[in-house]
Structures are given as structure tokens and as C-alpha cells.
Amino acid sequence: MPGRLGGLPVSSGVRGRIARTRPGVPRRVAQQQGREAVEAYEHLKKLVAEAQDDIDKAEGGNKAAGTRARQAMQQIKEAAQEVRKQILELRDAGKPS
């Protein structure tokens, strides 16, 4: 029985294979979104690791390191928001429109 996927007619066999991966989302789209979420998380971990030295120096009273640490914290905040966004997109990709 023919159906419609994304406005395009498809056979029931094609629709069934796509639906088993995530309802309404082709497998490669879901995989790409998953990779983007992982890449965003890896970037966040890298920023946190890079900030550690300046945080330690700032704790010792180094004012310039304190400025760098605050800047790093802002970048970490933005990266964390990006991770959150990617995860929400991944979650919402499986929901019907």
C-alpha cells in the first residue's frame, strides 16, 4: 500500500524501513545529528580542560589569569548551550510533526 513520507509518495517497504530507525527521520539524518551532538560535547570537554590552568592561576591571585578564566567560562557556557541544543534536536527528530 503506497504512503507518503515528507510529502513524497513511497512504497510501504521503504516507509517501514525508515520508521524502524526513527519515526519520520531517515537513518542518515539521525546519525548526523548524533555525531553533531557528540562533537559539540567533545568541544565542551576540551574547553573545560583548557580552562583548568588559568583557573588554578586565578585562585593563586593572578589577575590576568582571572580574566582569561572568565572568558573561558563564557565560552564554556556557550558550548554547553550548543550541546543542549543538539541533544534537544536529536530528541525532537523522532517526534511526529
C-alpha positions as CSV (number, residue, x, y, z in Angstrom):
1,M,0.0,0.0,0.0
2,P,1.6,3.3,-1.0
3,G,2.1,6.0,1.6
4,R,3.6,9.5,1.9
5,L,6.8,10.4,3.6
6,G,7.7,14.1,3.7
7,G,5.1,14.8,1.0
8,L,6.6,12.2,-1.4
9,P,4.9,9.0,-2.3
10,V,6.7,5.9,-1.1
11,S,6.1,2.2,-1.0
12,S,5.2,0.6,2.3
13,G,8.5,-1.2,2.3
14,V,10.5,2.0,2.2
15,R,8.3,3.7,4.8
16,G,8.7,0.7,7.1
17,R,12.5,0.7,7.0
18,I,12.7,4.4,7.7
19,A,10.1,4.2,10.5
20,R,12.1,1.5,12.3
21,T,15.1,3.7,12.7
22,R,13.2,6.8,14.0
23,P,9.6,7.6,13.1
24,G,9.7,10.1,10.3
25,V,13.5,10.6,10.2
26,P,15.8,8.9,7.7
27,R,18.7,7.0,9.4
28,R,21.4,9.1,8.0
29,V,19.8,12.3,9.4
30,A,19.5,10.8,12.8
31,Q,23.2,9.6,12.6
32,Q,24.4,13.0,11.5
33,Q,22.5,14.7,14.4
34,G,24.0,12.2,16.8
35,R,27.5,12.9,15.5
36,E,26.9,16.7,15.8
37,A,25.9,16.2,19.5
38,V,29.0,14.2,20.2
39,E,31.2,16.7,18.5
40,A,29.7,19.6,20.5
41,Y,30.2,17.6,23.7
42,E,33.8,16.9,22.8
43,H,34.4,20.6,22.2
44,L,32.9,21.4,25.6
45,K,35.2,18.9,27.3
46,K,38.2,20.4,25.5
47,L,37.3,23.9,26.7
48,V,36.9,22.8,30.3
49,A,40.3,21.1,30.2
50,E,42.0,24.2,28.7
51,A,40.5,26.4,31.4
52,Q,41.9,24.5,34.3
53,D,45.4,26.1,34.2
54,D,44.0,29.6,34.2
55,I,41.5,28.8,37.0
56,D,44.4,27.4,39.2
57,K,46.4,30.6,38.5
58,A,43.5,32.9,39.2
59,E,42.9,31.1,42.5
60,G,46.5,32.0,43.4
61,G,45.8,35.7,42.8
62,N,46.9,36.1,39.2
63,K,44.5,38.8,37.8
64,A,45.3,38.2,34.1
65,A,44.6,34.5,34.6
66,G,41.3,35.5,36.3
67,T,40.3,37.5,33.2
68,R,41.2,34.5,30.9
69,A,39.3,32.2,33.2
70,R,36.2,34.3,33.0
71,Q,36.5,34.4,29.2
72,A,36.9,30.7,29.2
73,M,33.8,30.3,31.4
74,Q,31.8,32.3,28.9
75,Q,33.0,30.0,26.0
76,I,32.1,27.0,28.2
77,K,28.6,28.4,28.8
78,E,28.1,28.9,25.0
79,A,29.4,25.4,24.2
80,A,27.2,23.9,26.9
81,Q,24.2,25.6,25.3
82,E,25.2,24.2,22.0
83,V,25.4,20.7,23.4
84,R,21.9,21.2,24.9
85,K,20.5,22.4,21.6
86,Q,22.0,19.4,19.7
87,I,20.6,16.9,22.2
88,L,17.1,18.5,22.0
89,E,17.2,18.4,18.2
90,L,18.2,14.8,18.4
91,R,15.3,14.1,20.8
92,D,12.8,16.1,18.8
93,A,13.8,14.5,15.5
94,G,11.9,11.3,16.4
95,K,8.7,13.1,17.2
96,P,6.0,13.4,14.6
97,S,5.4,16.9,13.3
